[in-house]
């Protein structure tokens, strides 16, 4: 069986040994296709979250080994996590031996009630040029009458491989097809027997990976415990709503509201290009949909087209001049392009319209902090946490401001509260390690840094750093 883990080793081994054309091709794609970079990095973050969920929600047994390639025999350290009760492999992680903070490959596995593998996901990185994984794999499995088959996709949704093995009418078969060999509904194979075998193998497997593209989809919707369980639950529900709207649009292709609603779901799922396309289609059908201008402005900014996003938000503000939220979001985008004067104007306007707008106070505090006016920054961040005691970024920014001011005790108090709200927030763990270093607690600081290095970047959706 062509297992995805072995595929990855073959590809990475070739790159490490030979370099040349294969490496240049992969690097060229990841350097030039920024959409793919964003999608594949998001996939990697989700995969890491699911790995944490799996090992925290199961009693596990770990098996550790080392491995590598011909010219780098000890390139990585590998840990396999097995469920202690069932013995099933939950995840496999390889980290570079010379730099354990760097993931080389990661794979997770999901099983049905009978212990059969139903889906597995993999990411793999090159030793250099790590702006994104060089490979992402999604395998969807099916079992029927002595046959085991799977279809393989990448994180962009491309079908790239399929395989079936087992017994068909008493004969052992192995079907192995790359993307340029896929038949159409079984036609194009050598004979009628092969066509029948192909249909028997793959009739229960999807031709598209949309329902399974995110690794988060393997976490049960009913999950209430474990790392990132609630956000995962929401994302699975969002994917289900997207699918329902997609089916409705087949019969209602001129319904602007449906496009706008699906755009909103794509936006919260961080699928910004799809969101932009849906909002644009909605506005093409009905230019009076103010909310579509707002949503497209948000999506454009998050996709890196910040100035275009500002234009859409400006249209929304002209039509809705009392929207504190719209001024806040446009102010943040002015910060992103370095226009702090316009950013401050928008954020002050947002606060005037709604003095209880915690986000606007937080971003105004960032402007003060970057300007060097730490007392005013502290005042704004204190206002943030008073208005919204659950605003994790507000506590983080308040702690950072105190730390910059040399007030380590209140800095430690507030970063502890930030980590109480979000215990695995990487930036907050790193800030606490710096505070502990300043307090002379170097051993604890080093332990926190080691923990933080293994975590993905944080999930503040509208962040702008103090420094």
C-alpha positions in Angstrom: 0.0 0.0 0.0 1.3 3.4 -0.9 1.0 5.0 2.6 1.0 8.8 2.8 3.8 8.7 5.3 6.0 6.7 3.0 5.1 9.0 0.1 6.3 11.9 2.1 9.6 10.2 3.1 10.3 9.4 -0.5 9.7 13.0 -1.7 11.6 14.6 1.2 14.4 12.0 0.8 14.7 12.9 -2.8 14.9 16.6 -2.0 17.5 16.2 0.7 19.7 13.9 -1.4 19.4 15.4 -4.8 17.9 18.9 -4.6 17.8 20.1 -8.2 14.6 20.2 -10.2 12.2 18.8 -7.7 13.2 21.1 -5.0 13.2 24.1 -7.3 9.7 23.3 -8.5 8.3 23.0 -5.0 10.0 26.2 -3.8 8.9 28.1 -6.8 5.3 27.2 -6.1 5.5 28.2 -2.4 7.3 31.4 -3.2 4.9 32.7 -5.8 1.5 31.3 -4.9 0.6 33.3 -1.8 -2.9 32.0 -1.7 -1.5 28.4 -1.5 0.9 29.6 1.2 -2.0 31.0 3.3 -4.2 27.9 2.8 -1.4 25.4 3.6 -0.2 27.3 6.6 -3.8 27.4 7.9 -4.0 23.6 7.3 -0.8 23.1 9.3 -2.1 25.2 12.2 -5.4 23.2 12.2 -3.4 19.9 12.1 -1.3 21.0 15.1 -4.5 21.8 17.0 -6.0 18.4 16.3 -2.8 16.7 17.4 -3.0 18.5 20.7 -6.7 17.6 21.0 -6.0 13.9 20.3 -3.1 13.5 22.8 -5.0 15.5 25.5 -8.3 13.6 25.1 -6.7 10.0 25.1 -4.5 8.1 27.5 -1.5 7.6 25.3 1.6 5.5 24.9 4.6 7.1 23.2 7.1 5.4 21.0 10.3 7.4 20.2 12.8 6.8 17.5 15.2 8.6 15.2 15.5 8.6 11.4 16.7 10.5 8.4 18.1 10.2 5.0 21.3 8.8 3.3 23.3 11.9 3.9 21.5 12.9 7.1 20.8 9.6 9.0 19.7 11.3 12.3 17.9 14.3 10.7 14.7 13.9 12.8 13.4 12.6 16.1 10.0 10.8 15.8 7.3 10.4 18.4 4.3 8.1 17.7 1.3 8.5 20.0 -0.8 5.4 20.5 -4.1 5.1 22.3 -3.3 3.1 25.4 -6.6 1.2 25.4 -7.1 0.4 21.7 -3.5 0.4 20.5 -4.5 2.6 17.5 -2.0 5.1 16.3 -3.3 8.7 16.9 -0.5 10.8 15.6 3.1 10.8 14.4 5.4 13.8 14.8 8.9 14.3 13.5 11.0 17.2 14.7 14.5 18.2 13.5 17.1 16.7 15.8 19.3 19.9 15.6 16.3 22.1 16.3 13.4 20.3 18.1 11.2 23.3 17.8 10.9 22.8 14.1 8.4 20.2 12.8 9.6 18.1 9.9 6.4 16.1 9.4 3.2 15.6 11.3 0.4 13.1 10.6 -2.9 12.5 12.5 -5.3 9.5 12.1 -9.1 9.2 12.6 -10.9 5.8 12.9 -14.4 4.5 12.7 -16.2 2.5 15.4 -14.7 -0.7 14.1 -11.1 0.7 14.3 -10.8 1.1 10.6 -8.8 4.2 9.4 -11.3 6.6 7.9 -9.1 9.7 7.3 -5.6 10.8 7.9 -3.8 14.1 7.4 -0.1 15.0 6.8 2.1 18.0 6.5 5.8 18.0 5.6 8.4 20.7 5.6 11.7 21.2 3.8 14.7 21.9 6.0 15.0 25.4 4.4 12.5 27.9 2.9 9.9 27.1 5.5 7.3 29.8 4.6 4.8 26.9 4.3 4.6 23.1 4.3 6.0 21.7 1.0 3.4 19.0 1.1 -0.1 18.5 2.5 -2.1 15.3 2.2 -5.7 14.3 3.0 -6.6 10.6 2.7 -10.2 9.5 2.8 -10.7 5.8 3.3 -13.5 3.3 2.5 -14.0 -0.4 3.2 -16.5 -2.7 1.4 -16.7 -6.5 0.8 -13.0 -7.2 1.4 -11.8 -4.0 -0.4 -9.9 -1.1 1.2 -9.6 2.1 -0.9 -8.6 5.6 -0.3 -8.6 8.9 -2.3 -5.8 11.4 -1.7 -6.2 15.2 -1.9 -3.9 18.2 -1.0 -5.0 21.0 1.3 -6.1 23.1 -1.8 -8.6 20.4 -2.6 -6.8 18.8 -5.6 -7.3 15.1 -6.0 -3.8 13.7 -6.6 -3.9 9.9 -6.0 -6.2 6.9 -5.3 -5.6 3.3 -4.4 -7.6 0.2 -3.8 -6.5 -3.3 -2.6 -8.2 -6.5 -1.5 -10.2 -9.3 -2.9 -12.7 -8.9 -5.8 -14.7 -12.0 -6.8 -11.9 -14.2 -5.3 -9.1 -12.4 -7.0 -6.4 -10.2 -5.3 -6.4 -6.8 -6.9 -4.3 -3.6 -6.5 -5.4 -0.4 -8.3 -3.0 2.5 -8.0 -3.6 5.7 -10.0 -2.0 9.1 -10.1 -3.9 12.2 -11.1 -3.1 11.9 -14.8 -4.5 8.3 -14.8 -7.9 8.9 -13.3 -10.7 7.3 -15.3 -14.1 8.8 -15.8 -16.6 6.8 -13.7 -14.5 3.7 -14.3 -14.4 4.1 -18.1 -11.0 4.1 -19.7 -9.6 1.1 -17.8 -8.2 -1.9 -19.6 -11.4 -4.1 -19.6 -14.8 -4.5 -18.2 -13.6 -6.5 -15.1 -11.2 -3.6 -14.2 -14.1 -1.1 -14.7 -16.3 -3.1 -12.3 -13.5 -3.5 -9.8 -12.9 0.3 -10.0 -16.5 1.1 -9.3 -16.7 -1.4 -6.4 -13.6 0.2 -4.9 -14.5 3.9 -5.2 -18.2 4.2 -5.3 -18.4 5.2 -1.7 -15.6 7.7 -1.8 -16.1 11.4 -2.5 -14.7 13.0 -5.7 -14.1 16.3 -3.8 -12.6 16.8 -0.4 -14.6 19.9 0.7 -16.3 18.3 3.7 -12.9 17.0 5.0 -10.5 19.7 3.9 -9.9 20.9 7.4 -8.3 18.5 9.9 -10.6 20.0 12.5 -13.4 18.0 10.9 -12.3 14.8 12.7 -13.1 16.3 16.1 -16.7 15.3 17.0 -19.2 18.2 17.0 -20.2 17.1 20.5 -16.7 17.5 21.9 -16.6 19.8 24.9 -13.2 19.0 26.2 -9.6 19.0 24.9 -7.4 21.5 23.2 -9.3 24.0 21.0 -12.4 21.9 21.2 -15.0 24.7 21.1 -13.5 26.5 18.1 -13.2 23.2 16.4 -16.9 22.5 17.0 -17.8 25.9 15.6 -15.7 25.3 12.5 -17.3 22.0 11.7 -20.7 23.5 12.1 -19.7 26.3 9.8 -18.6 23.9 7.1 -21.9 22.2 7.3 -23.7 25.5 6.8 -21.5 26.3 3.8 -22.4 23.0 2.2 -26.1 23.7 2.7 -25.9 27.1 1.1 -23.9 25.7 -1.8 -26.7 23.2 -2.5 -29.3 26.0 -2.3 -27.3 28.2 -4.8 -27.6 25.4 -7.4 -31.3 26.0 -7.6 -31.2 29.8 -6.7 -28.1 31.1 -8.6 -29.4 34.7 -8.6 -30.1 34.9 -4.9 -27.7 37.7 -3.7 -28.5 37.1 0.0 -27.3 33.5 -0.2 -24.0 34.6 -1.7 -23.6 37.1 1.1 -24.4 34.6 3.8 -22.0 32.1 2.4 -19.4 34.9 2.1 -19.9 35.6 5.9 -19.2 31.9 6.6 -16.1 31.8 4.4 -14.9 34.9 6.2 -15.2 33.4 9.7 -13.5 30.2 8.4 -10.5 32.3 7.2 -11.2 31.4 3.5 -10.8 34.9 2.4 -10.5 34.4 -1.4 -13.8 32.5 -1.4 -15.4 35.2 0.8 -14.3 37.9 -1.5 -15.7 36.1 -4.5 -19.1 35.5 -2.8 -19.4 39.1 -1.6 -18.5 40.4 -5.1 -21.2 38.2 -6.6 -23.7 39.4 -4.1 -22.9 43.0 -4.9 -23.0 42.3 -8.6 -26.6 41.1 -8.1 -27.6 43.7 -5.5 -25.4 46.8 -4.9 -27.7 47.9 -2.0 -26.3 45.1 0.3 -24.3 47.3 2.7 -23.2 44.3 4.7 -21.6 42.8 1.7 -19.4 45.9 1.4 -18.5 45.5 5.0 -17.7 41.8 4.7 -15.7 42.2 1.5 -13.7 45.0 3.1 -12.9 42.7 6.0 -11.9 39.8 3.7 -9.8 42.0 1.4 -7.8 43.3 4.3 -7.2 39.8 5.7 -6.2 38.6 2.3 -3.5 41.3 2.1 -5.4 43.7 -0.2 -5.7 46.3 2.6 -6.2 49.4 0.6 -9.0 47.8 -1.4 -10.5 46.7 1.8 -10.4 50.3 3.2 -12.4 51.4 0.1 -15.1 48.9 0.7 -15.3 49.9 4.4 -15.5 53.5 3.4 -18.5 52.8 1.3 -20.1 51.1 4.2 -19.3 54.0 6.5 -20.8 56.5 4.1 -24.0 54.5 4.1 -23.8 53.8 7.9 -22.1 56.7 9.5 -23.0 55.7 13.1 -21.2 52.3 12.9 -18.6 52.2 15.6 -17.5 48.7 14.5 -16.9 49.9 10.9 -14.7 52.8 12.1 -12.8 50.4 14.3 -12.1 47.9 11.5 -11.1 50.7 9.1 -8.8 52.1 11.8 -7.1 48.8 12.2 -6.5 48.6 8.5 -5.0 52.1 8.4 -2.6 50.8 11.1 -1.7 47.9 8.9 -0.6 50.3 6.1 1.2 52.6 8.5 -1.2 55.6 8.4 -1.5 56.2 12.1 -3.1 59.6 11.8 -6.1 58.2 9.9 -6.1 55.2 12.2 -6.3 57.4 15.3 -9.1 59.5 13.8 -11.1 56.4 13.1 -10.6 54.8 16.5 -11.4 58.0 18.3 -14.6 58.3 16.2 -15.5 54.7 17.0 -15.1 55.4 20.7 -17.2 58.6 20.5 -20.0 56.6 18.8 -19.7 53.8 21.4 -17.6 54.5 24.5 -17.9 50.8 25.4 -16.1 49.6 22.3 -13.3 47.6 23.9 -11.6 46.7 20.6 -11.3 50.4 19.6 -9.8 51.2 23.0 -7.3 48.4 22.6 -6.1 49.5 19.2 -6.0 53.2 20.3 -3.8 51.9 23.2 -1.5 50.3 20.6 -1.1 53.7 18.9 -0.2 55.3 22.2 2.3 52.5 23.0 4.0 52.8 19.7 4.2 56.5 20.1 6.0 56.0 23.5 3.1 57.3 25.5 3.0 54.3 27.9 0.8 56.0 30.6 -1.9 56.7 28.0 -1.5 53.2 26.6 -1.9 51.7 30.0 -5.1 53.8 30.6 -6.6 52.5 27.3 -5.8 48.9 28.1 -7.2 49.2 31.6 -10.4 50.5 30.0 -10.4 47.5 27.7 -10.3 44.9 30.5 -12.8 46.9 32.5 -15.3 46.9 29.6 -14.6 43.2 28.6 -13.0 41.0 31.3 -12.7 38.2 28.7 -10.6 40.3 26.2 -7.4 38.2 26.3 -5.4 40.6 24.0 -6.3 43.5 26.3 -4.7 41.8 29.3 -1.7 40.8 27.1 -1.2 44.4 25.9 -1.6 45.8 29.4 1.0 43.4 30.7 3.4 44.3 27.8 2.9 48.1 28.5 3.7 47.6 32.2 6.8 45.5 31.2 8.0 48.2 28.9 7.6 50.7 31.7 9.7 48.5 34.0 6.8 47.6 36.2 7.4 43.8 36.3 5.0 42.9 39.1 1.8 44.3 37.6 3.1 43.0 34.2 3.3 39.5 35.7 -0.2 39.8 37.3 -1.8 40.7 34.0 0.0 38.2 31.8 -1.1 35.5 34.2 -4.6 36.6 33.8 -4.2 36.6 30.0 -2.9 33.1 30.1 -5.8 32.1 32.4 -8.1 33.1 29.6 -6.0 31.4 26.9 -3.4 29.0 28.4 -1.8 28.1 25.1 -1.4 31.6 23.6 2.1 31.5 22.2 2.8 35.3 22.3 1.6 35.5 25.9 3.8 32.6 27.0 6.8 34.3 25.4 6.0 37.6 27.1 5.7 35.8 30.5 9.0 34.2 29.9 10.6 37.6 29.4 9.0 39.0 32.5 10.2 36.0 34.5 13.7 36.5 33.2 13.6 40.2 34.4 12.5 38.9 37.8 15.5 36.5 37.9 13.4 33.3 37.5 15.5 32.0 34.6 14.6 28.3 34.9 10.9 29.0 34.7 11.4 31.4 31.9 13.3 28.8 29.9 10.6 26.2 30.5 7.9 28.6 29.2 10.0 29.5 26.1 10.4 25.8 25.3 6.7 25.2 25.6 5.8 28.2 23.5 8.2 27.2 20.7 6.1 24.1 19.9 2.9 26.1 19.6 1.5 27.8 16.4 1.0 31.5 16.2 -1.8 33.0 18.2 -5.4 33.5 17.0 -6.0 37.2 17.5 -8.0 37.8 14.3 -7.5 41.6 14.2 -4.1 42.0 15.8 -1.6 44.8 15.5 1.5 44.6 17.6 2.7 47.2 20.1 6.2 46.5 18.9 
